[in-house]
């Protein structure tokens, strides 16, 4: 039987360097949803395989 693969952990130290590409505001980490949240832009950026995808086309509206 195949066990589910555990996703690589997001390195929280990246939050110090990352900002929202639209608003330039700081981001919040949502560990449960594996997203970075930009409250000022109303967007959530996905984290895939431990890597944040900071593309506006990939973000979902909050």
Number of C-alpha atoms within 10 A of each C-alpha: 3 4 5 6 6 7 11 11 13 18 10 10 8 11 15 9 9 15 18 21 13 14 12 12 14 17 21 15 17 14 11 6 10 20 22 25 23 24 15 13 15 13 20 26 24 21 21 14 13 13 14 18 17 18 12 14 8 12 18 13 12 10
